[in-house]
Amino acid sequence: MADDDGVVVVKKGDFQFALESSKQRLKKEEGTKEKIARGEISLDFYNLRPTLDKEQVVYYEDEAEFNKRYA
């Protein structure tokens, strides 16, 4: 199998599974691109804010928010 990103060798018996899996991944990627185009960020649509909190990582939405804290 090959596409714009590269080539992979797939056993003949696994071809249909690999093809369907690839189609599902492409569909998921299109959904992700649509979310980004709407202005959503992966931090939110992957629900990563709780992980940042748990790891005590401070996330700033923009430079102005950062400057408010450290100015």
C-alpha atoms as a printed R data frame, in Angstrom:
   type eleno elety resid chain resno       x       y      z
1  ATOM     1    CA   MET     A     1   0.000   0.000  0.000
2  ATOM     2    CA   ALA     A     2   1.176   3.527 -0.693
3  ATOM     3    CA   ASP     A     3  -0.079   7.086 -0.374
4  ATOM     4    CA   ASP     A     4   1.317  10.614 -0.252
5  ATOM     5    CA   ASP     A     5   2.934   9.924  3.124
6  ATOM     6    CA   GLY     A     6   4.796   6.773  2.228
7  ATOM     7    CA   VAL     A     7   4.701   3.063  1.576
8  ATOM     8    CA   VAL     A     8   3.921   0.120  3.833
9  ATOM     9    CA   VAL     A     9   4.083  -3.610  3.204
10 ATOM    10    CA   VAL     A    10   0.919  -5.455  4.217
11 ATOM    11    CA   LYS     A    11   0.355  -9.199  4.138
12 ATOM    12    CA   LYS     A    12  -2.208 -10.150  1.530
13 ATOM    13    CA   GLY     A    13  -4.509 -11.558  4.196
14 ATOM    14    CA   ASP     A    14  -4.385  -8.298  6.164
15 ATOM    15    CA   PHE     A    15  -4.944  -6.001  3.198
16 ATOM    16    CA   GLN     A    16  -8.686  -5.407  3.676
17 ATOM    17    CA   PHE     A    17  -8.249  -4.713  7.384
18 ATOM    18    CA   ALA     A    18  -5.378  -2.306  6.689
19 ATOM    19    CA   LEU     A    19  -7.379  -0.532  3.996
20 ATOM    20    CA   GLU     A    20 -10.439  -0.088  6.223
21 ATOM    21    CA   SER     A    21  -8.265   1.072  9.126
22 ATOM    22    CA   SER     A    22  -6.629   3.642  6.844
23 ATOM    23    CA   LYS     A    23 -10.010   4.940  5.706
24 ATOM    24    CA   GLN     A    24 -11.156   5.298  9.320
25 ATOM    25    CA   ARG     A    25  -8.003   7.199 10.215
26 ATOM    26    CA   LEU     A    26  -8.455   9.560  7.275
27 ATOM    27    CA   LYS     A    27 -12.026  10.235  8.366
28 ATOM    28    CA   LYS     A    28 -10.839  10.975 11.903
29 ATOM    29    CA   GLU     A    29  -8.108  13.303 10.580
30 ATOM    30    CA   GLU     A    30 -10.694  15.217  8.545
31 ATOM    31    CA   GLY     A    31 -12.731  15.714 11.705
32 ATOM    32    CA   THR     A    32  -9.662  17.003 13.507
33 ATOM    33    CA   LYS     A    33  -8.905  19.428 10.672
34 ATOM    34    CA   GLU     A    34 -12.493  20.707 10.806
35 ATOM    35    CA   LYS     A    35 -12.201  21.338 14.542
36 ATOM    36    CA   ILE     A    36  -8.957  23.260 14.051
37 ATOM    37    CA   ALA     A    37 -10.524  25.273 11.214
38 ATOM    38    CA   ARG     A    38 -13.329  26.261 13.628
39 ATOM    39    CA   GLY     A    39 -10.701  27.573 16.043
40 ATOM    40    CA   GLU     A    40 -10.758  24.695 18.510
41 ATOM    41    CA   ILE     A    41  -7.450  23.620 19.973
42 ATOM    42    CA   SER     A    42  -6.297  20.058 20.550
43 ATOM    43    CA   LEU     A    43  -5.852  20.801 24.224
44 ATOM    44    CA   ASP     A    44  -9.638  20.977 24.467
45 ATOM    45    CA   PHE     A    45 -10.909  18.427 21.962
46 ATOM    46    CA   TYR     A    46  -8.532  15.817 23.378
47 ATOM    47    CA   ASN     A    47  -9.547  16.900 26.922
48 ATOM    48    CA   LEU     A    48  -5.961  17.520 28.030
49 ATOM    49    CA   ARG     A    49  -6.564  20.365 30.501
50 ATOM    50    CA   PRO     A    50  -7.069  17.927 33.430
51 ATOM    51    CA   THR     A    51  -3.723  16.339 32.576
52 ATOM    52    CA   LEU     A    52  -2.031  19.737 32.591
53 ATOM    53    CA   ASP     A    53  -3.594  20.464 35.980
54 ATOM    54    CA   LYS     A    54  -2.481  17.093 37.338
55 ATOM    55    CA   GLU     A    55   1.071  17.716 36.139
56 ATOM    56    CA   GLN     A    56   0.924  21.302 37.455
57 ATOM    57    CA   VAL     A    57   1.521  22.779 34.003
58 ATOM    58    CA   VAL     A    58   0.292  26.342 33.587
59 ATOM    59    CA   TYR     A    59  -1.251  27.005 30.171
60 ATOM    60    CA   TYR     A    60  -1.733  30.541 28.888
61 ATOM    61    CA   GLU     A    61  -4.312  31.217 26.208
62 ATOM    62    CA   ASP     A    62  -2.181  34.017 24.788
63 ATOM    63    CA   GLU     A    63   0.743  36.329 25.505
64 ATOM    64    CA   ALA     A    64  -1.487  38.914 27.161
65 ATOM    65    CA   GLU     A    65  -2.652  36.359 29.739
66 ATOM    66    CA   PHE     A    66   0.972  35.455 30.455
67 ATOM    67    CA   ASN     A    67   1.909  39.114 30.848
68 ATOM    68    CA   LYS     A    68  -0.940  39.691 33.331
69 ATOM    69    CA   ARG     A    69   0.570  37.096 35.599
70 ATOM    70    CA   TYR     A    70   4.215  38.153 35.281
71 ATOM    71    CA   ALA     A    71   4.024  41.889 34.533
